[in-house]
C-alpha cells in the first residue's frame, strides 16, 4: 500500500505550488497528473504572471534567455469599443511559455521531496467510515490505489474529483455550465510591417472582453477573447472587434482555444480530509479571469491550516474550516464584491461604453488602477460623485439608459452586501447552511456574465 501525508490530483502550476508548500513543511506528497510530462501545461503556449508576484509567492523567476521566458511588458491600455480614449495603467507582466514553466514548477516541487506520477488518471475516492482516505487511479491500463491523510483537488477546470463528492458534502459538486466559463480563443498573429514591434504593452477592450497582447515574437501579438456559452460565440464577437477596432495589418499564424472558470467559487473549499483549490475551485480573478496567482493566495492559507491539522492528527472538515474563513477575509470577500459589480456593469451597450470612456476618464482611471493593484477595486466618494453626475447627464441626453444606470447601482449595492456577507462567513460548519441561503439569494440577484 502506498501512503502519503498529502496526495494532489493535478500537476500544473497549482498542483506544483501546493505540493512545494506542503513538502517544505516536511510532509510526504504525491502529485498525480493525467498527462505525460511532455503534454503537461500545453493548453496554451503563453500565459502571464505579474512581475511582483514572483517575489511575493517565492516562485521561480525566469529571465530573458531562459526557455520558459517569452517577453515582459509594463504598460496596459484599456479602450472604448471603437479603440478610442485609451486609459493607461501600469501592471508589469512576465509572459511565460506554459509548458516549460509548468515543468519548471514540477522540478521546483521535487526539490523539496514531492513525488510526481504522470499519465495517472483519477477514477474515484476511497472511503473509510464515510471519510475520504485516498483515491484510485489508472495508469498503463492498471488500476492503482493511493492512501493519504488529505486529498487535494488541483485538477483544473474539469474538476473531476470535486464533482465526484457526495451531495451532502460541504464542498459543492456542481458542474460548470457554459455561462460559468469563458471560452477563450487566442489568435497568434504576425504583423505585415516587419519593423512593427509589439512587445512593450497590451491593449484591452472590455466591452468585447477582448485584447491584443504580446507574444514571444516581437513582430507578433495575441489577439484574444473570452466569451460565455461557446467558442462560436467568442469567434463571432472577435469578428466584431476586428471590424470596429483599428489594428496594424497582420496574418494569423495559428489559433489556440481553452476554457477558464468565471463564476463564484464553491462556498466551502473543504470537507473531511479534502481540499479543492486552483481552477477546480474557480479561484480566478474577476477582473480578467486569470487564476494562477490568485489561487496561490488560497493555497498558502490552505498549506498553513493543513500543517496545523496534520500535527493535531485531525483533518476533519471542522479542523480544516479555517481555510474558508481566512481566505474570505484575505481575498474571497473582495473578489465576490468585484465579481458582482463587473457582472452588472458590463451589461451596458456598446454606445454606452463609448460614452463612459469619453466622459468618465478620471473615474475609469481610478477603477482600472484599483483592479491592477489588488483584489478589491476601491473607489472613493470623491471619485464616484463626478462620474454619477456625468452618467446622469448621459441619461438626460439619451447617451445612457436608465436601465444601465440601475444595473450599475445594483452592482455596487450587491457587491457591498456580498463583501459583508463573506466577511461574516461562519467560523465553523455550524451556521453554514443559513449562511448559504443568504449567499444564494444575493448571487441569484447578481446573475451571470453572459
LODO-506581 format. One record per residue (C-alpha): residue number from 1; x, y, z. Coordinates in Angstrom, 3 decimals, decimal comma. Example, Ala and Ser with C-alpha at 12.3 -4.5 7.8 and 13.67 -1.06 7.14 Angstrom:
<recs>
     k          x          y          z
     1     12,300     -4,500      7,800
     2     13,670     -1,060      7,140
</recs>
This chain:
<recs>
     k          x          y          z
     1      0,000      0,000      0,000
     2      1,352      3,431     -0,975
     3      0,556      6,065      1,614
     4      1,394      9,759      1,770
     5      0,564     12,632      4,051
     6     -0,910     14,560      1,101
     7     -1,965     13,418     -2,371
     8     -2,544     16,113     -5,008
     9     -4,597     15,495     -8,142
    10     -3,282     17,695    -10,951
    11      0,326     18,657    -11,599
    12      0,111     22,041    -13,338
    13      1,029     25,325    -11,637
    14     -1,499     24,937     -8,795
    15     -0,618     21,336     -8,016
    16      3,102     22,117     -8,161
    17      2,794     25,156     -5,897
    18      0,701     23,368     -3,293
    19      2,969     20,321     -3,344
    20      6,040     22,501     -2,778
    21      4,432     24,423      0,092
    22      3,369     21,242      1,862
    23      6,662     19,455      1,191
    24      8,539     22,441      2,659
    25      6,800     21,677      5,937
    26      8,279     18,185      5,963
    27      5,329     16,146      4,711
    28      5,326     13,402      2,114
    29      3,497     14,479     -1,044
    30      2,476     12,671     -4,211
    31      1,185     14,555     -7,253
    32     -0,620     12,615     -9,978
    33     -1,444     14,092    -13,375
    34     -3,404     12,570    -16,226
    35     -0,921     13,812    -18,838
    36      2,546     12,563    -19,701
    37      5,177     15,133    -18,782
    38      5,652     16,179    -22,403
    39      1,989     17,275    -22,550
    40      1,599     18,846    -19,131
    41      0,703     22,537    -19,309
    42      0,057     22,548    -23,052
    43     -3,418     24,092    -23,042
    44     -1,875     27,386    -24,246
    45      1,618     28,405    -25,271
    46      1,668     31,738    -23,402
    47      0,375     32,858    -20,007
    48      1,207     35,799    -17,733
    49      2,368     36,283    -14,160
    50      2,656     39,734    -12,631
    51      6,289     40,670    -12,102
    52      5,790     41,402     -8,392
    53      4,143     38,019     -7,824
    54      7,353     36,029     -8,217
    55      8,839     37,531     -5,081
    56      5,504     37,604     -3,273
    57      4,985     33,842     -3,634
    58      8,623     32,780     -3,850
    59      8,145     31,025     -7,181
    60     10,840     30,558     -9,851
    61     11,514     33,725    -11,869
    62     12,683     33,077    -15,444
    63     14,618     35,839    -17,186
    64     15,406     36,613    -20,793
    65     17,380     33,761    -22,293
    66     15,639     31,061    -20,216
    67     13,446     28,726    -22,258
    68     10,469     29,465    -20,005
    69     10,679     33,235    -20,630
    70      8,801     34,765    -23,589
    71      8,609     38,550    -23,002
    72      7,902     41,272    -20,436
    73      5,847     44,447    -20,595
    74      4,770     47,125    -18,141
    75      2,026     49,164    -19,776
    76     -1,620     48,289    -20,254
    77     -4,168     50,272    -22,234
    78     -7,913     49,879    -21,849
    79    -10,068     51,433    -24,531
    80    -13,594     52,047    -25,776
    81    -15,285     49,681    -28,277
    82    -14,035     51,915    -31,111
    83    -10,461     51,726    -29,813
    84    -10,605     55,405    -28,785
    85     -9,993     57,056    -25,400
    86     -7,325     54,600    -24,151
    87     -6,602     54,625    -20,429
    88     -3,043     53,807    -19,417
    89     -2,208     51,704    -16,350
    90      0,994     50,075    -15,105
    91      0,901     46,400    -14,203
    92      4,272     44,826    -15,133
    93      3,835     41,344    -16,564
    94      6,105     38,476    -17,494
    95      4,978     36,327    -20,401
    96      5,933     32,671    -19,998
    97      5,729     29,513    -22,068
    98      3,156     27,495    -20,153
    99      4,538     24,001    -20,761
   100      8,132     24,910    -19,981
   101      7,172     26,849    -16,867
   102      4,905     24,030    -15,649
   103      7,780     21,561    -15,979
   104      9,984     24,036    -14,086
   105      7,361     24,229    -11,327
   106      7,253     20,416    -11,183
   107     11,019     20,326    -10,688
   108     10,764     23,106     -8,082
   109      8,324     20,972     -6,071
   110     10,517     17,899     -6,452
   111     13,451     19,788     -4,924
   112     11,612     19,643     -1,580
   113     10,785     15,951     -1,930
   114      7,401     15,986     -3,667
   115      6,903     12,966     -5,932
   116      5,155     13,114     -9,322
   117      3,431     10,384    -11,260
   118      2,382     11,184    -14,826
   119     -0,200      9,572    -17,142
   120     -2,151      8,758    -13,993
   121     -5,907      9,355    -14,337
   122     -8,012      9,844    -11,215
   123    -11,005      7,498    -11,039
   124    -12,711      7,733     -7,645
   125    -12,227      8,300     -3,936
   126    -11,535      5,600     -1,398
   127    -13,693      5,935      1,721
   128    -13,432      4,510      5,226
   129    -16,185      5,216      7,745
   130    -17,649      7,750      5,331
   131    -14,437      9,778      5,042
   132    -12,004     10,120      2,136
   133     -8,768      8,225      2,817
   134     -7,333      8,151     -0,705
   135     -8,280      7,520     -4,306
   136     -7,955      5,081     -7,163
   137     -6,371      5,960    -10,479
   138     -5,487      4,210    -13,717
   139     -2,046      4,074    -15,308
   140     -0,925      1,957    -18,245
   141     -4,209      0,031    -18,134
   142     -3,751     -0,864    -14,474
   143     -5,887      0,322    -11,559
   144     -3,894      1,614     -8,585
   145     -4,624      2,942     -5,116
   146     -3,171      5,818     -3,124
   147     -3,887      6,440      0,551
   148     -3,381      9,862      2,079
   149     -4,310     11,869      5,138
   150     -5,532     14,615      2,812
   151     -6,534     14,605     -0,862
   152     -6,259     17,917     -2,718
   153     -8,065     18,630     -5,982
   154     -5,892     20,771     -8,284
   155     -7,279     19,121    -11,408
   156     -8,236     22,309    -13,225
   157    -11,488     23,424    -14,788
   158    -12,774     19,875    -15,324
   159    -12,611     19,380    -11,520
   160    -13,421     15,669    -11,819
   161    -12,605     14,883     -8,157
   162    -14,754     17,715     -6,771
   163    -17,669     16,576     -8,938
   164    -17,321     13,040     -7,504
   165    -18,072     14,256     -3,980
   166    -21,412     13,175     -2,485
   167    -24,363     15,574     -2,490
   168    -24,188     16,056      1,291
   169    -20,569     17,244      1,188
   170    -19,777     20,758      2,399
   171    -17,895     21,192     -0,918
   172    -20,353     21,678     -3,770
   173    -20,091     19,204     -6,634
   174    -21,711     21,443     -9,253
   175    -20,867     21,073    -12,934
   176    -19,763     24,244    -14,706
   177    -22,188     25,291    -17,423
   178    -21,494     27,424    -20,483
   179    -22,356     30,648    -18,676
   180    -19,999     29,722    -15,805
   181    -16,947     29,837    -18,057
   182    -15,096     31,971    -20,522
   183    -14,440     30,182    -23,807
   184    -11,075     31,644    -24,733
   185     -9,884     31,979    -28,335
   186     -6,312     33,127    -28,951
   187     -5,242     34,059    -32,460
   188     -1,473     34,298    -32,771
   189     -0,764     36,968    -35,361
   190      2,268     38,260    -37,215
   191      2,257     41,879    -38,322
   192      2,819     42,589    -42,008
   193      5,136     45,508    -41,319
   194      8,429     43,767    -40,435
   195      9,573     46,812    -38,456
   196      6,489     46,924    -36,240
   197      7,337     45,784    -32,695
   198      4,569     44,927    -30,236
   199      6,210     43,704    -27,052
   200      6,005     46,634    -24,632
   201      2,284     46,916    -23,883
   202     -1,099     45,219    -24,019
   203     -4,454     46,700    -25,041
   204     -7,877     45,530    -23,885
   205    -11,427     46,370    -24,942
   206    -13,688     45,418    -22,001
   207    -16,940     45,740    -23,949
   208    -15,859     42,775    -26,063
   209    -13,781     41,071    -23,316
   210    -11,021     41,087    -25,909
   211     -7,383     42,130    -26,019
   212     -4,216     42,346    -28,094
   213     -1,181     41,213    -26,089
   214      2,457     40,499    -26,928
   215      3,801     37,055    -27,765
   216      7,290     35,571    -27,985
   217      7,809     37,011    -31,476
   218      8,160     40,820    -31,030
   219      6,784     41,252    -34,558
   220      3,641     39,419    -33,494
   221      0,851     39,505    -30,936
   222     -2,007     37,501    -29,471
   223     -5,495     38,662    -30,388
   224     -7,615     37,080    -27,692
   225    -11,172     36,987    -26,449
   226    -13,169     35,342    -23,690
   227    -16,915     34,790    -24,080
   228    -19,554     32,769    -22,304
   229    -21,559     29,899    -23,798
   230    -19,354     28,647    -26,666
   231    -16,286     29,060    -28,838
   232    -18,601     30,063    -31,688
   233    -19,865     32,932    -29,563
   234    -16,285     34,007    -28,889
   235    -15,370     33,830    -32,586
   236    -18,448     35,865    -33,543
   237    -17,604     38,645    -31,082
   238    -13,965     38,598    -32,177
   239    -15,052     39,348    -35,727
   240    -16,899     42,392    -34,358
   241    -13,664     43,502    -32,671
   242    -11,759     43,227    -35,939
   243    -14,400     45,297    -37,767
   244    -14,542     48,083    -35,199
   245    -11,065     48,462    -33,701
   246     -8,198     49,793    -35,853
   247     -5,180     47,480    -35,747
   248     -1,970     47,066    -37,729
   249     -2,315     44,655    -40,634
   250     -1,474     41,082    -39,720
   251     -1,759     37,456    -40,717
   252     -2,943     34,713    -38,355
   253     -0,298     32,026    -37,839
   254     -2,279     29,706    -35,568
   255     -5,148     29,635    -33,061
   256     -5,458     28,191    -29,555
   257     -8,626     27,521    -27,588
   258     -9,317     26,807    -23,931
   259    -11,746     27,439    -21,089
   260    -11,402     29,228    -17,775
   261    -13,921     29,388    -14,892
   262    -15,850     32,600    -14,489
   263    -18,249     32,041    -11,628
   264    -18,274     32,257     -7,871
   265    -16,165     29,556     -6,171
   266    -17,702     26,800     -4,044
   267    -18,849     28,304     -0,761
   268    -16,636     25,836      1,102
   269    -13,295     24,519     -0,136
   270    -13,037     21,755      2,453
   271    -14,670     18,630      3,728
   272    -13,235     15,762      5,779
   273     -9,680     15,032      4,562
   274    -10,236     17,005      1,341
   275     -9,380     20,447     -0,112
   276    -10,206     21,919     -3,523
   277     -8,195     24,806     -4,978
   278     -6,997     26,358     -8,244
   279     -9,310     26,329    -11,260
   280    -11,064     23,307     -9,749
   281    -12,178     25,737     -7,044
   282    -12,995     28,514     -9,571
   283    -10,364     30,781     -7,982
   284     -9,982     33,165    -10,902
   285     -9,642     36,938    -10,759
   286    -12,988     38,587    -11,528
   287    -11,396     41,449    -13,473
   288     -9,615     39,271    -16,059
   289    -10,351     35,577    -15,491
   290     -6,733     34,646    -14,730
   291     -6,187     32,277    -11,827
   292     -2,542     31,292    -11,378
   293     -1,534     33,692     -8,619
   294     -4,995     34,310     -7,157
   295     -5,054     30,571     -6,443
   296     -1,679     30,836     -4,720
   297     -3,206     33,193     -2,136
   298     -5,663     30,427     -1,299
   299     -3,052     27,673     -1,340
   300     -0,710     29,427      1,084
   301     -3,576     29,636      3,559
   302     -4,552     26,019      2,907
   303     -0,985     24,755      3,398
   304     -0,668     26,517      6,770
   305     -4,014     25,235      8,052
   306     -3,265     21,749      6,760
   307      0,047     21,800      8,626
   308     -1,789     22,509     11,899
   309     -4,366     19,819     11,159
   310     -1,793     17,107     10,430
   311      0,112     17,964     13,601
   312     -3,137     17,650     15,551
   313     -3,946     14,396     13,715
   314     -7,355     15,842     12,894
   315     -8,173     16,582      9,256
   316    -11,909     16,800      9,788
   317    -13,998     19,382      7,997
   318    -14,213     21,306     11,271
   319    -10,445     21,447     11,642
   320     -9,845     22,496      8,020
   321    -12,640     25,065      8,099
   322    -10,282     27,958      8,807
   323     -9,190     27,757      5,169
   324    -12,621     29,102      4,184
   325    -12,717     31,780      6,847
   326     -9,191     33,133      6,359
   327     -9,438     33,073      2,557
   328    -12,647     35,099      2,573
   329    -11,057     37,661      4,867
   330     -7,916     37,924      2,748
   331     -9,299     37,780     -0,787
   332    -12,619     35,985     -1,227
   333    -14,886     38,778      0,034
   334    -13,196     41,331     -2,233
   335    -13,429     39,018     -5,230
   336    -17,131     38,415     -4,545
   337    -17,745     42,166     -4,420
   338    -15,821     42,849     -7,633
   339    -17,441     39,955     -9,483
   340    -20,918     41,239     -8,625
   341    -20,066     44,766     -9,750
   342    -18,470     43,728    -13,047
   343    -21,277     41,300    -13,890
   344    -23,734     44,180    -13,754
   345    -21,566     46,917    -15,280
   346    -20,608     45,010    -18,437
   347    -24,258     44,764    -19,448
   348    -24,031     48,321    -20,780
   349    -24,474     48,672    -24,535
   350    -21,664     49,472    -26,983
   351    -22,612     53,148    -27,371
   352    -22,816     53,485    -23,578
   353    -19,327     52,041    -23,178
   354    -18,131     54,566    -25,728
   355    -19,745     57,375    -23,719
   356    -18,224     56,163    -20,436
   357    -14,716     56,140    -21,907
   358    -15,160     59,558    -23,478
   359    -16,695     61,319    -20,472
   360    -15,642     59,239    -17,465
   361    -11,881     59,074    -17,914
   362    -10,938     60,013    -14,322
   363    -13,339     57,522    -12,774
   364    -12,273     54,721    -15,113
   365     -8,619     55,520    -14,426
   366     -9,208     55,053    -10,690
   367    -11,263     51,908    -11,354
   368     -8,575     50,311    -13,540
   369     -5,735     51,335    -11,228
   370     -7,628     49,639     -8,413
   371     -8,090     46,475    -10,465
   372     -4,324     46,329    -11,119
   373     -3,337     46,979     -7,501
   374     -5,254     44,372     -5,563
   375     -8,252     42,085     -5,060
   376    -10,665     44,928     -4,245
   377    -11,448     47,848     -6,542
   378    -11,703     50,819     -4,184
   379    -13,479     53,936     -5,391
   380    -13,734     56,978     -3,120
   381    -16,859     59,116     -2,853
   382    -14,890     61,972     -4,380
   383    -14,181     59,845     -7,450
   384    -17,686     58,399     -7,629
   385    -19,799     61,561     -7,456
   386    -18,419     63,272    -10,613
   387    -18,922     60,005    -12,505
   388    -22,520     59,772    -11,311
   389    -23,067     63,368    -12,450
   390    -21,764     62,581    -15,926
   391    -23,894     59,443    -16,141
   392    -26,967     61,434    -15,157
   393    -26,040     63,905    -17,871
   394    -25,802     60,978    -20,256
   395    -29,297     59,889    -19,302
   396    -30,687     63,384    -19,923
   397    -29,069     63,492    -23,366
   398    -30,060     59,930    -24,262
   399    -26,477     58,633    -24,278
   400    -27,113     56,281    -21,334
   401    -30,289     54,389    -20,495
   402    -31,843     54,450    -17,050
   403    -31,784     50,645    -17,118
   404    -27,987     50,683    -17,424
   405    -27,667     53,109    -14,509
   406    -29,965     50,885    -12,483
   407    -27,832     47,819    -13,267
   408    -24,630     49,622    -12,262
   409    -26,168     50,848     -8,995
   410    -27,413     47,335     -8,315
   411    -23,894     46,006     -8,890
   412    -22,427     48,412     -6,333
   413    -25,072     47,558     -3,732
   414    -24,921     43,810     -4,268
   415    -21,126     43,939     -4,212
   416    -21,175     45,666     -0,833
   417    -23,702     43,194      0,554
   418    -21,696     40,213     -0,683
   419    -18,469     41,571      0,774
   420    -20,082     41,998      4,200
   421    -21,657     38,553      3,955
   422    -18,393     36,830      3,005
   423    -16,553     38,629      5,804
   424    -19,208     37,209      8,135
   425    -18,525     33,654      6,933
   426    -19,127     31,282      9,878
   427    -16,071     30,240     11,883
   428    -17,232     26,619     11,897
   429    -19,656     24,463      9,891
   430    -22,317     25,402     12,407
   431    -24,418     28,118     10,842
   432    -23,078     27,328      7,362
   433    -26,440     26,279      5,884
   434    -28,067     29,543      6,926
   435    -25,122     31,492      5,503
   436    -25,515     29,626      2,197
   437    -29,213     30,534      1,910
   438    -28,413     34,255      2,095
   439    -25,473     33,908     -0,304
   440    -27,643     32,033     -2,820
   441    -30,211     34,838     -2,731
   442    -27,570     37,510     -3,346
   443    -25,868     35,642     -6,196
   444    -29,239     34,969     -7,841
   445    -29,749     38,753     -7,962
   446    -26,263     39,230     -9,467
   447    -26,915     36,746    -12,267
   448    -24,366     35,581    -14,831
   449    -21,935     37,401    -17,101
   450    -23,416     36,411    -20,438
</recs>
